[in-house]
Amino acid sequence: MRWWDIDRVLELEKDLFPEDAWSRGMFWSELAHARGPEATRRYLVAEGEERIVGYAGLASSGDQADVQTIAVARGHQGTGLGGRLLTELLRAATAFECHEVLLECRVDNIPAQKLYERYGFEPIGFRRGYYQPGNVDALVMRLTTDQATEEKNHG
Ligand SMILES: CC(C)(COP(=O)(O)OP(=O)(O)OC[C@H]1O[C@@H](n2cnc3c(N)ncnc32)[C@H](O)[C@@H]1OP(=O)(O)O)[C@@H](O)C(=O)NCCC(=O)NCCS
């Protein structure tokens, strides 16, 4: 994702997260940390035939990474695109040398939870009233790659 993608990303953001859409400034701020040798963010867009149809972002901090956002345009959901975006984020987490990936997800967002579970994320707790307005709880999910790393190290 580059700054010139933000207009289209914001359209999708407002449609897909009507209650708590990110602002333009939030995307600018994330992208400011996505380039150069000190980069801590990785942001992607998925391009359809004519326009952007999905996007996703990851932030790293030490050996931990967070899925910041992942979204697929309504007409393209259920086609595997979410999985492809998540695969790329997990690749980025490996490149950042993170051994743990965390995310928050609305407790009522079953399609997203199914996607994360398919990739090995496990529920580890709740954040009460995390999503405002609406006072909706977040499910916190975690994927640890320690085991995979150990297996690699031991041959
Ligand atoms: C969550 C999201 C990114 C998944 O993307 P996607 O391209 O639909 O993902 P996939 O096609 O890989 O499908 C993921 C799972 O959700 C299921 N699914 C997709 N759309 C669905 C729907 N409308 N209703 C029920 N299940 C659905 C799929 O069957 C699949 O389940 P499976 O892994 O058991 O087969 C997408 O639905 C989306 O953008 N939602 C709105 C924004 C959002 O909620 N983002 C996540 C915030 S935590």
The ligand as a MOL file (V3000), in Angstrom:
LIG
                    3D

  0  0  0     0  0            999 V3000
M  V30 BEGIN CTAB
M  V30 COUNTS 48 50 0 0 0
M  V30 BEGIN ATOM
M  V30 1 C -12.6030 -11.4110 7.3880 0
M  V30 2 C -12.2720 -11.2720 5.8910 0
M  V30 3 C -10.9980 -10.4670 5.7320 0
M  V30 4 C -12.0580 -12.6740 5.3160 0
M  V30 5 O -11.7210 -12.5180 3.9620 0
M  V30 6 P -12.2590 -13.5510 2.8520 0
M  V30 7 O -11.6060 -13.2150 1.5580 0
M  V30 8 O -13.7250 -13.6030 2.9010 0
M  V30 9 O -11.5960 -14.8830 3.4110 0
M  V30 10 P -11.7330 -16.3250 2.8940 0
M  V30 11 O -12.3840 -16.3870 1.5310 0
M  V30 12 O -10.3840 -16.9110 3.0190 0
M  V30 13 O -12.7860 -16.9320 3.9330 0
M  V30 14 C -12.5210 -16.9810 5.3140 0
M  V30 15 C -13.5810 -17.8290 6.0100 0
M  V30 16 O -14.7770 -17.0680 6.2230 0
M  V30 17 C -15.8860 -17.6920 5.6010 0
M  V30 18 N -16.6980 -16.6150 5.0780 0
M  V30 19 C -16.3270 -15.6790 4.1860 0
M  V30 20 N -17.3450 -14.7950 4.0020 0
M  V30 21 C -18.3520 -15.2230 4.8120 0
M  V30 22 C -19.6540 -14.7360 5.0990 0
M  V30 23 N -20.1220 -13.6390 4.5080 0
M  V30 24 N -20.3960 -15.4130 6.0000 0
M  V30 25 C -19.9290 -16.5240 6.6150 0
M  V30 26 N -18.7000 -17.0100 6.3910 0
M  V30 27 C -17.9320 -16.3780 5.5080 0
M  V30 28 C -15.2990 -18.5710 4.5380 0
M  V30 29 O -16.1400 -19.6620 4.2510 0
M  V30 30 C -14.0030 -19.0310 5.1950 0
M  V30 31 O -14.2260 -20.0630 6.1400 0
M  V30 32 P -13.3130 -21.3640 6.1110 0
M  V30 33 O -11.9110 -20.8840 6.4240 0
M  V30 34 O -13.8730 -22.2210 7.1860 0
M  V30 35 O -13.4470 -21.9120 4.7300 0
M  V30 36 C -13.4480 -10.6150 5.1180 0
M  V30 37 O -14.6230 -11.3480 5.3630 0
M  V30 38 C -13.6650 -9.1490 5.4620 0
M  V30 39 O -13.0150 -8.2730 4.9120 0
M  V30 40 N -14.6040 -8.8540 6.3820 0
M  V30 41 C -14.9230 -7.4780 6.7330 0
M  V30 42 C -13.7740 -6.8170 7.4580 0
M  V30 43 C -13.3400 -7.6240 8.6560 0
M  V30 44 O -14.1560 -8.0810 9.4320 0
M  V30 45 N -12.0220 -7.7960 8.8230 0
M  V30 46 C -11.4350 -8.5540 9.9310 0
M  V30 47 C -11.3250 -7.7230 11.1560 0
M  V30 48 S -10.7460 -8.7050 12.5510 0
M  V30 END ATOM
M  V30 BEGIN BOND
M  V30 1 1 1 2
M  V30 2 1 2 3
M  V30 3 1 2 4
M  V30 4 1 2 36
M  V30 5 1 4 5
M  V30 6 1 5 6
M  V30 7 2 6 7
M  V30 8 1 6 8
M  V30 9 1 6 9
M  V30 10 1 9 10
M  V30 11 2 10 11
M  V30 12 1 10 12
M  V30 13 1 10 13
M  V30 14 1 13 14
M  V30 15 1 14 15
M  V30 16 1 15 16
M  V30 17 1 15 30
M  V30 18 1 16 17
M  V30 19 1 17 18
M  V30 20 1 17 28
M  V30 21 1 18 19
M  V30 22 1 18 27
M  V30 23 2 19 20
M  V30 24 1 20 21
M  V30 25 1 21 22
M  V30 26 2 21 27
M  V30 27 1 22 23
M  V30 28 2 22 24
M  V30 29 1 24 25
M  V30 30 2 25 26
M  V30 31 1 26 27
M  V30 32 1 28 29
M  V30 33 1 28 30
M  V30 34 1 30 31
M  V30 35 1 31 32
M  V30 36 2 32 33
M  V30 37 1 32 34
M  V30 38 1 32 35
M  V30 39 1 36 37
M  V30 40 1 36 38
M  V30 41 2 38 39
M  V30 42 1 38 40
M  V30 43 1 40 41
M  V30 44 1 41 42
M  V30 45 1 42 43
M  V30 46 2 43 44
M  V30 47 1 43 45
M  V30 48 1 45 46
M  V30 49 1 46 47
M  V30 50 1 47 48
M  V30 END BOND
M  V30 END CTAB
M  END
